Amino acid sequence: MAVDHTRFLEDLHKLREFGASGVGKGVFRPAYSKADIAARQWLADRMADAGLTPHFDPVGNLFGLAPGRSLLMGSHSDSQPEGGWLDGALGVIAALEIARSSDQPISVVSFQDEEGRFGVTTGSAVWSGGLPLDKADVLTDGSGVSFGEARSSMADLSQGFVDPARFSGFVEMHIEQGPSLDAANEQIGVVTDIVGIRDMSVTFEGQQNHAGTTPMHLRRDAFQALSLFNTRLNERFRNVVTPQTVWTIGRVDLHPNASSIVPGRARFSMQWRDGDPDRLSRMEEIIRTTAQEIASEQGMVLTYGPLLGLEPVTMDQSLRAALEHGAEQVAPGRWRRMPSGALHDATNVSRLMPVAMLFVPSINGVSHDFAEDTTESDLVAGLRVLDLAVQSLDGQAR
Amino acid sequence: MAVDHTRFLEDLHKLREFGASGVGKGVFRPAYSKADIAARQWLADRMADAGLTPHFDPVGNLFGLAPGRSLLMGSHSDSQPEGGWLDGALGVIAALEIARSSDQPISVVSFQDEEGRFGVTTGSAVWSGGLPLDKADVLTDGSGVSFGEARSSMADLSQGFVDPARFSGFVEMHIEQGPSLDAANEQIGVVTDIVGIRDMSVTFEGQQNHAGTTPMHLRRDAFQALSLFNTRLNERFRNVVTPQTVWTIGRVDLHPNASSIVPGRARFSMQWRDGDPDRLSRMEEIIRTTAQEIASEQGMVLTYGPLLGLEPVTMDQSLRAALEHGAEQVAPGRWRRMPSGALHDATNVSRLMPVAMLFVPSINGVSHDFAEDTTESDLVAGLRVLDLAVQSLDGQAR
């Protein structure tokens, strides 16, 4: 049976009705919200219609299980507080359409809390064993609700955890969430790897002082130390980074943060991402060396928060080759191999089985915003690549 | 009658008992607090003992009036929430001691809310006509109490506003609140002028983006724009400033201020101080030119908040000469002429009459802190300079 583009787009729009919000095609469907649970129940019915066995696990991940050994496809159906209609939902509905139309056994999954109301890709992190359930249960959202409390609202639906051994691999289709494909007028990105992340908080502590009576040469101004650190770091990274490497100072908290007071303390986030673990380490060394230099020169006490490290994940060669084969047929000259700069459920699932990912463009690179969108022709192109890839995998997928 | 150092120091310690708090010689005596009002009543009694007529005006400024035309001396007796025992109190108690011992008519004042629980040097601003009473009354403190409500707690003490024409001039002794005298092991600073202040908020608005999926060359990162602005500004100011000029970025608010998001907006305070109005204007021009350049180069929308401008105030030549004469006798080779980088009640009073100021050292430059202190020998040196200055003014003061 061929994939049905119309049914696929209709189901995407139907899923959007759960939590439709904001402007354009916006969605408000955070993990465990009423809209999220209703959407999952609707999805479970569609899975059953497709001949799959719906199965909720104890954290609310929803599987649609094919009999016997199968390829797992999907993503997540929870959204950001100001989310778009495609982030996560696209991968789930595309998987559903492939499961309906494919001759091969395809299971479907919608992971829970990928968007991190509680942790980071929480549902797939628990399922993959990366996050113990008791540690997840004490995570809290912004209003103090714990993950344990939240998941209890789905307890009546819960069966046990699904045995990962029944799946031969995992394929996730997702919007790019960045501008590269859209800027190049390309339709498909076949992911080579999901970049690793390093993230830590850095604090320069100088001397808080009166901004009128403290001469410039006697100041130990923590903001000036931060600015100098940033400038010198940018210079030094030039010799180390690739065009894919990114680094960000996204959070800055000055103390006491008043216009008439020389800042005594600057605490800021330092995050960097790259596909190569060696490069991540070299960057860390440059960060620490530079911060230490600045601290010595500027009379600062330097402290670091804990280093968060997520290792890069390389996509499975054979699954990726199948996606590339499909991309070349659907969008010759209009697809590329590219790293994923964002985290995805596939990062966690890679602990359990081979994984691969496919991107379609995000218009203007917008995501995590009501304005997120992708043209219908690109959505359908993505679906067709998945279909061809699954066909080419043939018996391999078992 | 000679000034009595012991009585002067004893009275300083007695005043500290009202609101004594925190460590060391800390004080908690905000404007209109129970401790502040009790301290003012105690001060009124001491003024009466000294033969002065105590007079509370409608905003709680306390005058001790000498008969006929007189020189006014004093400062303020309210404190910061975590204040020291000398900031303000020193100038009031020194004035009281001079009034007691001088042969000339000396009036004493303790202004209300110099520390800005409600506005900026609120009591002297109202008295001098710089701030209309109806505008002052609607100012609120951090907990929502209005100036109007707060001053009503002293309404039973209130007489009318004092006619400034009865005063020939105003002399304020104060701690330096900066490190210059202490670092140079000097005892006395004779103030040449109170610097002018310019203060405005500046906003760079770029594009908020995902910190993983947005390549460096496609970012419009508002923090990077701020850092670049700061670096370039520091370079350009070098050719314009003097060692007395200061400038500060004390407040920085990034939006959304999250480690995984490229900052879309940076709003920050830009404050600069100098004794020369022309230099203040040249600095403003450099700030605006540089910010515009950065905005163009980095793809930012640039906006400014309103420009707060306080003009520099030059000390009266003759009052200042009297203080210099005293300083040379008390601390030969250990005094200097210097600008005041901080605002004082004298700034407001200069609208009404000639003013002059005298500084004694702040140990390690610390102020607005429980740890604020000055050695007894420096406190006494300041008192002696005032005494000699008043003697040298002789009949001039009438």
Chai-1 contact restraints between the chains, C-beta under 6 A:
chainA,res_idxA,chainB,res_idxB,connection_type,confidence,min_distance_angstrom,max_distance_angstrom,comment,restraint_id
A,Q177,B,H210,contact,1.0,0.0,6.0,A-B,restraint_1
A,Q177,B,T213,contact,1.0,0.0,6.0,A-B,restraint_2
A,G178,B,T213,contact,1.0,0.0,6.0,A-B,restraint_3
A,G178,B,T214,contact,1.0,0.0,6.0,A-B,restraint_4
A,P179,B,L218,contact,1.0,0.0,6.0,A-B,restraint_5
A,D199,B,S259,contact,1.0,0.0,6.0,A-B,restraint_6
A,H210,B,Q177,contact,1.0,0.0,6.0,A-B,restraint_7
A,A211,B,T248,contact,1.0,0.0,6.0,A-B,restraint_8
A,A211,B,G250,contact,1.0,0.0,6.0,A-B,restraint_9
A,G212,B,R273,contact,1.0,0.0,6.0,A-B,restraint_10
A,G212,B,G341,contact,1.0,0.0,6.0,A-B,restraint_11
A,G212,B,A342,contact,1.0,0.0,6.0,A-B,restraint_12
A,T213,B,Q177,contact,1.0,0.0,6.0,A-B,restraint_13
A,T213,B,G178,contact,1.0,0.0,6.0,A-B,restraint_14
A,T213,B,G341,contact,1.0,0.0,6.0,A-B,restraint_15
A,T213,B,A342,contact,1.0,0.0,6.0,A-B,restraint_16
A,T214,B,G178,contact,1.0,0.0,6.0,A-B,restraint_17
A,M216,B,V246,contact,1.0,0.0,6.0,A-B,restraint_18
A,L218,B,P179,contact,1.0,0.0,6.0,A-B,restraint_19
A,F223,B,I249,contact,1.0,0.0,6.0,A-B,restraint_20
A,S227,B,S227,contact,1.0,0.0,6.0,A-B,restraint_21
A,S227,B,N230,contact,1.0,0.0,6.0,A-B,restraint_22
A,N230,B,S227,contact,1.0,0.0,6.0,A-B,restraint_23
A,T231,B,T231,contact,1.0,0.0,6.0,A-B,restraint_24
A,V246,B,M216,contact,1.0,0.0,6.0,A-B,restraint_25
A,T248,B,A211,contact,1.0,0.0,6.0,A-B,restraint_26
A,T248,B,V262,contact,1.0,0.0,6.0,A-B,restraint_27
A,I249,B,F223,contact,1.0,0.0,6.0,A-B,restraint_28
A,G250,B,A211,contact,1.0,0.0,6.0,A-B,restraint_29
A,G250,B,A258,contact,1.0,0.0,6.0,A-B,restraint_30
A,G250,B,S259,contact,1.0,0.0,6.0,A-B,restraint_31
A,G250,B,I261,contact,1.0,0.0,6.0,A-B,restraint_32
A,G250,B,P263,contact,1.0,0.0,6.0,A-B,restraint_33
A,R251,B,N257,contact,1.0,0.0,6.0,A-B,restraint_34
A,R251,B,A258,contact,1.0,0.0,6.0,A-B,restraint_35
A,R251,B,S259,contact,1.0,0.0,6.0,A-B,restraint_36
A,V252,B,V252,contact,1.0,0.0,6.0,A-B,restraint_37
A,V252,B,L254,contact,1.0,0.0,6.0,A-B,restraint_38
A,L254,B,V252,contact,1.0,0.0,6.0,A-B,restraint_39
A,N257,B,R251,contact,1.0,0.0,6.0,A-B,restraint_40
A,A258,B,G250,contact,1.0,0.0,6.0,A-B,restraint_41
A,A258,B,R251,contact,1.0,0.0,6.0,A-B,restraint_42
A,S259,B,D199,contact,1.0,0.0,6.0,A-B,restraint_43
A,S259,B,G250,contact,1.0,0.0,6.0,A-B,restraint_44
A,S259,B,R251,contact,1.0,0.0,6.0,A-B,restraint_45
A,S259,B,S269,contact,1.0,0.0,6.0,A-B,restraint_46
A,S259,B,Q271,contact,1.0,0.0,6.0,A-B,restraint_47
A,I261,B,G250,contact,1.0,0.0,6.0,A-B,restraint_48
A,V262,B,T248,contact,1.0,0.0,6.0,A-B,restraint_49
A,P263,B,G250,contact,1.0,0.0,6.0,A-B,restraint_50
A,S269,B,S259,contact,1.0,0.0,6.0,A-B,restraint_51
A,Q271,B,S259,contact,1.0,0.0,6.0,A-B,restraint_52
A,R273,B,G212,contact,1.0,0.0,6.0,A-B,restraint_53
A,G341,B,G212,contact,1.0,0.0,6.0,A-B,restraint_54
A,G341,B,T213,contact,1.0,0.0,6.0,A-B,restraint_55
A,A342,B,G212,contact,1.0,0.0,6.0,A-B,restraint_56
A,A342,B,T213,contact,1.0,0.0,6.0,A-B,restraint_57
